[in-house]
Amino acid sequence: SSIPGSRSDTQHFRDDMAAPVPQVMDQKVDTEIAAPAQVSMMEDPQHGAYSRYESLGQAHPSSGDSMFSKLFCVTASIGDVAGEVMVGEETKFCCIQSQVFCGFDGGSKCPQANGGCFMFKPELVCEGSAKLFCIKVGFLLPKAPLIVCCQKEVYGGY
């Protein structure tokens, strides 16, 4: 019998911990699978983002629209039903401008939608507009003329 911790007991333990020997089955050696191919990134990646905001201007009531009316700082008109903007809004206040719209592309007449905003150096501005099919409404800082009814100036002000 061996004494625990003796050289012969330790040697027996080391023999049990040896690396496994490949087993042969039908003359094939059991081997490890090769590592999968590694994914690599492009050296010069190209990224895209929506370009700087551009006002479409079609959500704003304008004097060229039918039934254009204005009462101090509130405007309204009837515009085209379809177009680049069918449903949308645009707002500009102090140092931020935003736009959200859904409509049709001018050239291909395919449906399009977009939204975005950006910030700029503060300035005295407060205006916004919305369009729902042919109905346009808006608000802005008062400027002449102050009252317009169905495209006819009622009161110029100042």
C-alpha positions as CSV (number, residue, x, y, z in Angstrom):
1,S,0.0,0.0,0.0
2,S,1.2,3.5,-0.7
3,I,1.3,6.4,1.7
4,P,-0.9,9.4,0.7
5,G,1.3,12.2,-0.7
6,S,4.2,9.8,-1.5
7,R,6.0,10.0,-4.8
8,S,4.3,6.9,-6.2
9,D,0.8,8.3,-5.4
10,T,1.6,11.7,-7.0
11,Q,3.0,10.0,-10.1
12,H,-0.3,7.9,-10.5
13,F,-2.3,11.2,-10.3
14,R,-0.2,12.8,-13.0
15,D,-0.6,9.9,-15.4
16,D,-4.5,10.2,-15.1
17,M,-4.3,13.9,-16.1
18,A,-2.4,13.4,-19.3
19,A,-3.9,14.7,-22.5
20,P,-6.4,12.4,-24.2
21,V,-5.1,10.2,-27.0
22,P,-7.0,10.5,-30.3
23,Q,-9.4,7.6,-30.8
24,V,-9.4,5.8,-34.1
25,M,-12.8,4.7,-35.4
26,D,-13.0,3.0,-38.8
27,Q,-9.5,4.4,-39.6
28,K,-10.6,8.1,-39.0
29,V,-8.9,10.1,-36.4
30,D,-11.1,12.3,-34.1
31,T,-10.0,15.9,-34.7
32,E,-11.2,19.4,-33.8
33,I,-13.2,21.5,-36.3
34,A,-11.4,24.5,-37.8
35,A,-12.4,27.9,-36.5
36,P,-15.1,29.7,-38.6
37,A,-14.0,32.5,-41.0
38,Q,-13.8,35.8,-39.1
39,V,-16.0,38.7,-40.1
40,S,-14.0,41.9,-41.0
41,M,-15.2,45.5,-41.3
42,M,-14.7,47.6,-44.4
43,E,-11.6,49.7,-44.4
44,D,-13.3,52.9,-45.4
45,P,-17.0,52.6,-44.4
46,Q,-19.5,54.9,-46.0
47,H,-22.4,56.2,-44.0
48,G,-25.5,58.0,-45.1
49,A,-27.7,60.4,-43.2
50,Y,-30.6,62.7,-44.2
51,S,-29.2,65.9,-45.5
52,R,-29.7,69.3,-43.9
53,Y,-33.3,70.3,-43.4
54,E,-35.0,72.1,-46.3
55,S,-38.4,73.6,-46.0
56,L,-40.9,72.3,-48.5
57,G,-43.1,75.4,-47.9
58,Q,-46.2,73.6,-49.1
59,A,-47.8,73.3,-45.6
60,H,-47.7,77.1,-45.2
61,P,-50.9,79.0,-46.1
62,S,-49.9,81.5,-48.8
63,S,-51.6,84.4,-50.5
64,G,-51.6,82.5,-53.7
65,D,-53.8,79.7,-52.3
66,S,-57.6,80.0,-52.7
67,M,-59.6,81.4,-49.8
68,F,-56.4,82.7,-48.1
69,S,-57.4,84.4,-44.9
70,K,-55.4,86.0,-42.0
71,L,-56.3,87.4,-38.6
72,F,-53.3,89.0,-37.0
73,C,-51.1,86.0,-36.5
74,V,-53.3,83.1,-37.6
75,T,-53.5,82.1,-41.3
76,A,-55.6,79.6,-43.2
77,S,-56.2,78.7,-46.9
78,I,-57.2,75.9,-49.2
79,G,-54.4,74.4,-51.3
80,D,-54.0,71.3,-53.5
81,V,-55.1,67.9,-52.1
82,A,-52.1,65.9,-53.2
83,G,-48.5,66.9,-54.0
84,E,-45.2,66.8,-52.1
85,V,-47.1,67.4,-48.9
86,M,-50.5,65.8,-48.3
87,V,-50.3,65.7,-44.5
88,G,-47.6,67.5,-42.6
89,E,-46.4,70.2,-40.3
90,E,-43.5,72.6,-40.1
91,T,-42.5,74.7,-37.0
92,K,-39.8,77.2,-36.4
93,F,-39.3,78.7,-33.0
94,C,-36.4,80.6,-31.5
95,C,-33.5,78.2,-32.2
96,I,-35.2,75.0,-33.5
97,Q,-36.9,74.1,-36.8
98,S,-38.8,70.9,-37.4
99,Q,-40.7,69.2,-40.2
100,V,-42.8,66.1,-40.6
101,F,-44.6,65.2,-43.8
102,C,-46.2,62.6,-45.9
103,G,-46.9,63.1,-49.6
104,F,-45.7,62.3,-53.1
105,D,-42.2,62.9,-54.7
106,G,-42.4,65.7,-57.3
107,G,-40.6,63.8,-60.0
108,S,-41.5,60.1,-59.7
109,K,-44.9,60.6,-58.0
110,C,-44.0,57.8,-55.6
111,P,-45.2,58.0,-51.9
112,Q,-42.7,59.6,-49.5
113,A,-42.5,60.5,-45.9
114,N,-39.9,62.2,-43.8
115,G,-39.3,64.1,-40.5
116,G,-36.5,66.0,-39.1
117,C,-35.3,68.9,-37.1
118,F,-32.2,71.0,-36.5
119,M,-31.1,73.8,-34.2
120,F,-29.6,77.1,-35.2
121,K,-28.4,80.3,-33.5
122,P,-31.3,81.9,-31.6
123,E,-33.3,84.5,-33.5
124,L,-36.7,86.2,-33.1
125,V,-38.9,83.8,-35.0
126,C,-42.1,82.0,-34.1
127,E,-44.1,80.4,-36.9
128,G,-45.7,77.1,-37.8
129,S,-48.1,75.5,-40.2
130,A,-49.9,72.3,-40.8
131,K,-51.6,70.7,-43.8
132,L,-54.3,68.0,-43.9
133,F,-55.0,67.3,-47.5
134,C,-56.3,70.6,-48.9
135,I,-56.7,72.5,-45.6
136,K,-53.8,74.6,-44.5
137,V,-53.5,76.5,-41.2
138,G,-50.6,78.4,-39.7
139,F,-49.4,81.0,-37.2
140,L,-46.6,83.6,-37.3
141,L,-45.5,86.8,-35.7
142,P,-47.9,89.6,-36.9
143,K,-46.9,91.6,-39.9
144,A,-48.8,93.7,-42.4
145,P,-51.4,93.1,-43.7
146,L,-53.0,92.1,-40.4
147,I,-56.5,91.1,-41.6
148,V,-57.2,89.4,-44.9
149,C,-60.4,87.6,-45.9
150,C,-60.6,85.4,-49.0
151,Q,-57.6,87.0,-50.5
152,K,-58.9,90.5,-50.0
153,E,-57.0,92.9,-47.6
154,V,-59.4,94.2,-45.0
155,Y,-56.9,96.0,-42.7
156,G,-53.3,96.7,-43.5
157,G,-52.4,97.9,-40.0
158,Y,-49.5,99.9,-38.8
